[in-house]
Amino acid sequence: MDASAAVGRRDLEALLDRVRASAPDPRAGLFGPGSKLWEVNRHSIAFLGAGRAALLQLAHPWVAWGVEQHSRTRDDPVGRFQRTFFHVFRMVYGDLDTALSAARAVHRIHERITGSIGAAAGPFAARSAYRANQPDALLWVHATLWDTSIRCFELVVRPLSIEERRAYYEETKRFAWLFGIPDAVLPPSWEAFDAYVQGMLASDVLTVTGPAARMAGFLFQPIVPGTGALLRRYDEVTAWLLPERIAGDFGLARGGDAGRRRFDATVARLRKVWPWLPERLRYLPAYLEARRRIEGRAGRDPVGDLLNRLLVGRAQGL
């Protein structure tokens, strides 16, 4: 396909055929217990970076204007967060049929997200067109997820060798195919992927627009009474995970030297306690559910269902 054209349904299905052919065990899905992607992303520490990934996505004007014009984020910020992770977890931890079904569902949602940006931003002229299914836009959203997950894993759990990073990145290509991202757009190696991310972070493509700032305000406001202090600490952690320019443009304060000390102390505490946490807290409910499925353990898991409802608004049913 033309790398500049929107991903059509035929394009998606061609790549889903490749996904199907590359899955060694349909019951395990795209990745499975021996995969580097499961090893890194099973940890609930991934939510530490959720704010970073969300803001990096919103910093792309196409994403921000798409959310502004097509999403109910301002009315239901928690719901948007839950819906996003519901589909991502089904792709990562579901069996093959579940992952392919989630890919088609996300593509149908993206097909409706087209429009034009309301004001000039970075390299984009006012009223220039955007499409959620355009490969370059899909690639950036894809990149924010996997770059952030590696950073959080290494921050708290352990460093990855260059060989592990390369293996991890090769596995993420299968996830990219679920979005219809063609090989012509995908960086061919871990090194190329990392260079792409660093180039985007330094470029004016990432420009915090009015819609991006408004959406961030909705996403980072306290929902549960009494959680304001905790959310302010999370804002500060997110500011340190982001490039300084982008954090500042979103109005996130790092807190200077004192903020750096608080961030380092938070990370140190997490590193210390993380290996000793029970599996229910250390690992994502979707991962534990997938493991139960693969091991053939029959019956529902009421605790897992409850945790899934808290995180994604419903039981995963993987």
N, C-alpha and C positions, 0 to 999 in steps of 0.2 A: 504494500500500500504506500501511497504518498505520505511521507512522515509529517507533512504540514496539514494534511486533511484530518477531519474528525474521524474517530474510530467508528466504523459502521458495524452493523450486526454480523455481516459476513466476515469482516476483519476479526471481530471478537471470536466467532466460532472457529475460524482457522487456528487461532492461537489456543483456544480451549482444546482442540484436537491434539495439539502438542502437549498441553498439560496432561491430558488423559494418557497419552503414550509414555510420558515421563514418570508417571506415578507407579512405583513398583508394587504397592499394596493399596488397592482402592479403599480398603477398610481404614487404613491409617491416613488416607488423604494425600495431600501434596508433599508432606514432609515426614512426620512420624517420629517415634521415640529416638532414633539414632541420628536425627538431623541436628545440625548446628543451629538452625533457626529456632527449633523447639528449645534447645538448651538455653539460648539467650533470652527468648521471649516468654518462657513459662513463668518468669519471676514477676510478681506483682509490683516490683520496683519500677516496672515500665511506666506506671502511672505517675511516678516522679517527673517523668519527662513529657507527660501529656500536654502540659501548658506550653512547653517549648515547641512541640510538633504543631500544635494548633496555631500558635502565633506565627511560626514560620510559614505555614500554609496561607494564613490571612495576609501576610506581608506581600504575597503575590497579588497584584491588582485584579487579575482575572478571578481568583478565588474569592477575594473580598467582595467584589461586585456581584459575583454569582450568589454568594450567601445573602448579601443585602437584598437582592431582587427576587430570590427564589426560596429562601429558607424562613422558617418560623423561629430562628434562633433567639430573637429578642423576646418572644413570648414563651419559649420553651428551651432555654439553654441547656438544661440537664438532659432533656429529651434528645437534642441533637447529638450530644456527647454519647448517650447510650446507643442511639441508632448506628452511629459510626462504628463503635466497637462491637456491636452485635454482628454486623456484616464482616468486619475484619476477623473476628474470632471464628466465625463460621468458615471463612476461607483458610485460615491458618490451622485450625484444630478439627474441623469437620471431616467426615469421610469424603471421598472424591465427589460423589453426587451432591453432597451438601455444599462443597466449595464451588462447584460449577454453577449450582443454582443461585448461590449468593453473588457470583460474578455477573450473572445475567440480570439479577435484580438491581445491582448497583449500576450497571450499564443503562438500564431503562430509566433509572432516576436521572442519570447524567444526561441522557438524550434530551430531557426537557429543560436543561439549564443552559440557555443561550441568551445572549443579549449584547449590550454595549456598555462600556464603562462611562460613568457620568462626568469624569474630569480627567485631564491629562495626569499621568502618573509614571515617573521614570521614563522608560523608552516608549510608553504607550500614549498615543494621542487621544484626546477626548473623543468619545463616541466610537472608538475602535471596537470591533466585535470580539467577543469571547465565546468559547464553547467548552463546557466541562469535559467533553470527550476528545479534546484536542491533545495529541500525544505529549507535547511539551508541558502542558499543564498537568496532565496525569503523572508524568515523570517526576515533577517537583513534589506533588503530594506523596507519591510513592517513596521518594528519597527522604522526605522528612521523617517518615515512620521508621525506616531502618537505620538511618544515621542516628536518630535520637535513641533508639533502643540499644544500639551498641554503646553509645556514650554512657547511658545510665547503667548498663550491665558492668562496664569497666570501672565506673565510678564507685560502685558498691560491692560487686561480687568478685571480679578478678579481671586482670588484663587478658586480652586475646593476642595470640601470636599472629604474625602476618599470614601464615598459612591458614589459621582459623578464620581470619577476616576474609580471605579469598574464598574459602569454602562457603562461608556464610553468604557472601554476596552472590555466588553462583546459585545458591538456593533461592535467593530473593527474586531472581529472574522469573521463576515459575509464578510467583505472586504477581509480578508485573504483567505477565501474559493474561492473568485473570482480568486485568483492566484493559486488555487489548493494546498494551504498549508494544510497538514493534521493535525488532532487533536493531533497526536503523536508528532508533532514538536511544535505546538503552546503552549506557557506557559498557564497553566490552569486558572490563576487569574491575577488581576492587580499586586499584590505583586510579583508574579513569573515573570511577564513581566518586571517590573521595575528592579528586580534582574538580569534578563537576559541582559537588556540594560547596566546596570552598569558593569556587568561582561565583556561584549564585549568591553566597553570603556576602561577598564583596561587591556585587554588582548593584546597579540601580534598578534592576528588574524587581528586586525586593524593596518596595516603597510602601510605607505605612500610610494608607489613604484614610479619608474620613470614615468610610464604611468599615475598614479594618479596625480602627480605633473604637468605633461604636460596638462592633461585635465583641471585641476583647473585653470591653466594659461589661457586657451582658454575661460573658462566659466566666469572668472572674469576680462577680459580685457574690456576696454570701447568700446562700439559699436556705440553709438551716440556721435558725436563730442561735446566737452564741458562738458561731464559728468564725467571726470576723478576724480575731487575732491569729487563728490558725491559717486562714486564707492569706492574710498579710505576709506571714512567714513563707507560705507557698509562692506568693508573688515574688518575694525576694530570691528564693531558690531558683525560680524560673528566670529571673533577671540574670543570675550568674550562669545559667546554662545557655543563655542566648548570647549572640554577639552584642557587644556593648551598644553599638549604634542602633540595632533593632530594638533592644530592650528600652533604650532611652526614647525612641520614637513612639513606642507603645505607652510611655509614661511609667515604666517599671523602674523603681529606684533600687540600686544595688546596696545602698547604705554605706558606701565608702569602706574604710578599713574595718570598721566594726561589723559591717555587713559581711565582708569577706571572712572574718573570724567566725561569725555565726554560721555561714555556709559550710566552712571547713569542719566546724564542730558537728553540724548535722550529718555530714557525710561520714565523719569518723564514728559517730554513734551507730549509724546504719550499718557500716562495715562490721562493727563489733557484734551487733545483735543478730544480723541477718542469718548467719548459719544456724542459729539456735532457735529460730522461730518455727512453730509447727507448720506442717505443709499447708494447712488451710489458709494461713496468712502469707507464707512465703511464695506460694505458687498461685497462678490465676485459676479461678474455678473452671474456666473453659478447658484449660490444660488437664486438670484433674479429671474432668468429665471425659475427655478424649482418652485418657489413659485407662479409665474404667472400661470404656467401650472396646478398646483394643485388647485388653486383658480378659474380656468376656465376662465381666462381673455384671450379673443381671440385676434388674430393679433400679428404681429411682434413688437419687441421693437428695433427700430433703434439704440438708444443709447447703449442698452445692447449688440447688435450685434457688434457695433463698439468697445466697451470695450473688448468683447471676442476676437475679431480679434487682438487687441493689446496684449492681454495676452497669447492666445493660437493659434494665427495665422489664426483663422477661427471662424465663428459662431458655437456655441455649438449645436443648434438645439435640445434642450432637450424637 
